[in-house]
């Protein structure tokens, strides 16, 4: 006669019942898992570094003839430095789902059920908006390079260092991704009662001026196309946050 043995996972202790040492041990475990995931993903990015660099180089190749689509290393350690950067950033990107999951598992025991109900859609919306902003920056980067390549005149030959090229692209993607979080923050403040949709509607003109000025100041490439690519959807999201605030508050 077969005997079935059921293994039950020990229930997680309540956050209120955990001591400071137990909280620190829980945090250490989450950090170790995240670091191992980043290290493993960085190894994968190291192996596929040529493919990743080729993908990052596509916006540049779209605005120059194919036979001139090269990035030039200007120092003996330039190639190694580039590979380390690509592996590090690639590892963080590939391991981000595990990092976010570990963070979520560390935070959720201290949240009330209604707070969890709001946290899930807002976290998901934040990830989607950041990814959308970074994607828009990637596809607009070619226009920025075209503008920057012509602004100096025909007497200059453009030779790009891959580290500087990668740094500018990542900075542009980071700025776009973070600014696309503005509507999520505005809707959160509306639901919390800090801002009213009527107040945001009244500030509409000032918001337009600040968005255009901010896009001109914080766009890393400084070209007008990237500035408009950032300002136009951002103002559209401002108007959308007013509508969503009115609907959700009902």
N, C-alpha and C positions, 0 to 999 in steps of 0.2 A: 504494500500500500504506500503510495507516494505521499510524502509529507511536503506541503507547500509552506514555504517560509516567506513572509512578506517583510521587506525591509522598509521601514518608515524613516523618512528624513526627519532629523531632529528639528523641531520648530525654532525659528529664529527668535531670540529674546526680544522683548519689547524695548524700544529705545529708552523709555523712562527707567527700565530696570537695569540697563547696562551702566557699568562704571566707566570712568574716564579711560582706564587702561583697556577695557574691552572695546570702547569706541576707537581708540588708537590702533588696536590690533586689527579691527575690522577695516580701518582705513589703510593700514599697511598691506593687508591681503589684497584689497582692491588695487592698490598701486602696483604691487608686484605682478598681478595678472595683466594690468594695462601695459607695464613696461615689457613684459615677455611678449605680448602681442605686437607691440611696436617693433621690438627687435626682430621678431620673425618676419613681420611685414617689410622691414627695412632690408632684410636679406633677399626677399623676393624682388623688391625694387632695385637692388644692386644688380641682380642677374639680368633684369629686363631694362636696365638703364639706357642702352642704345635705342630701344623702341620708344621709351618715354621721352627721350630727348628729341627723337624724330617727330613725335606727336606735338611736343611743345614748339617745335620749329616750323610747323605747318603755317601759322599766321605770317611768319616772315617769308616763307617760300611762296605765299600767295601774292605778294606784292613785288617780288623781284624775279628776274629770269631764273629758271631752274638751275642753269649752270653756275649761277652766282649765289646759290642758296647754301652758304657755308657759315659756320661760326668759328672764329679763329681764336685759338688759345695763345696767349701772349706771355706765358710764364711756364717753367717746367712743371710746376705743381698745379697748373690750371685744370688739367684733365682730372686729376685726383680730387681736387676741391669740388669740381662740378659733380663728380660721381657721388661724393659723400653728401652733398646738398640734396641731390635728387633722391638718394636712398633715404635720407632723413625725412624729407618732406613727404616722399611716397609712403614711407612707413607710417607716419602719422595719419595720412589720408586713408590708407588701407585698413589701419587698425582703429579708425575713429568709431565704427559701430561697436566694437568691443569696449572701447574707452567710455563711450556714452552709456552703454549698458551697465558697466561697473559703477559709473557715477549714479545712474538711476537706482541701482540696487542699494547703494549706500545712502541715498537721500530719502527714498520712498518710505522706509519704516517710520520716519518722523513726520510724515504728512498725514493730514486728516483725509477721509474718503472724498469729501467735496473738493479738497485741494488737488488730489490725484486726478479727479475728473477734469479739472481745468488744466492741469499740468501737461497731460498727454497731448491734447491738440495743439497747445502752444509750443511745446518742444518740437512736435512734428512740423508745424508751420515755420518755426525758426530754421530748421534744417533745410526745408524746401526753399525758403526764401534765400538763404545763404548760397545754396547750390545754384539757384537761378541767377543770382547776381554774379557769382564767379563764372558761370557759363557765358553770360552776356559779355563780361570783360574779356574772356578768351576769344570770342568771335569778333569783338570790336578792336582787338589788339592789332590786327593787321592794318586797319585804317590809321591807328595811332602811329605805327611804324612808317607808313607811307607819308604821313604829314611830317614826321620828324626827319625823314630822309630827304624831303624836298625843302624844308625850311632853311637849311644851311646853304642852299644854292648848288649849282652844278659843279662848282670848283672843288667840292669835298667828296671824297670816296668813302662810302660807308663800310666799315669793317667792325663787326660786333663781337665783343667778348661774350662767351656763353654764360659766364657767371653774372655779368651785368644784365644781359638779356633776360636770364631767368629771374633775377631779382626784381626787374621792372615788371615782368609779367605777373609774378606772385604778388607784388605790391598792389597792382591794379586789380587783381582778382580779390585780394583781401579787402580793399576799399569798397569795391562793388558789393561784395558779400555782406560786409558789416552795415553799409547804408541801406541795404535791402531789408534789414531787420527793423527799420524805423516803423513801418506800419504795424508790426507785431507789438512793439513797445507801446505805440499809441492806443491800440485796441485794448491792451492790458491795462493801461492807465484809465481808459474809459470805463472798463468793467469794474475797476477798483474804486471808481468815483472820484479819482484825482482830477480828471479832465472830463468835460462835457462835450458831446458832439457839437452843440451850438457854439461853444467857445472855439473849437477848432475851425468851424465854418466862418466865424467872425475873423479869425486870424488868417484867412485864406490868402490875402494879398501879401502879407508879411511872410508867410510860409513860402510863397512862390519866390520872393526875392532872396530869402535865406537859402532855399534849395539851390537856386542858380549860382549864388555866390559861393556856397559850400562846395558845389560840384567843380567850380572853377579853381578853388583853392586846393582841394584835397585830391583832385585827380592827379596821380603821379606823373603821367605822360605829358600833361599840360596841353594836349591838343583839343581843338573844339569838338571834334567828333565824339571823343570819349566823354567830354563834359556833357554834351547833349544826350548821349546814350545813358548817362547816369541821372541827369536832371529830369528828363521827360518821364521815365517810368516812376521815378521817386515821387514826383508831384501827382502822378496818377494814383499811386499807392496812398498818398495823403488824402485824396478825395475818397478813395475806397475805404480808408479807415473811418472816415466820418459816417459813411453809409453803414458799415458793419457795426460801428458803435451804437447807432440808433436801433438797428435790428436786434442785436444781442442784448441790449439793455431792456428791451421789451419782454 
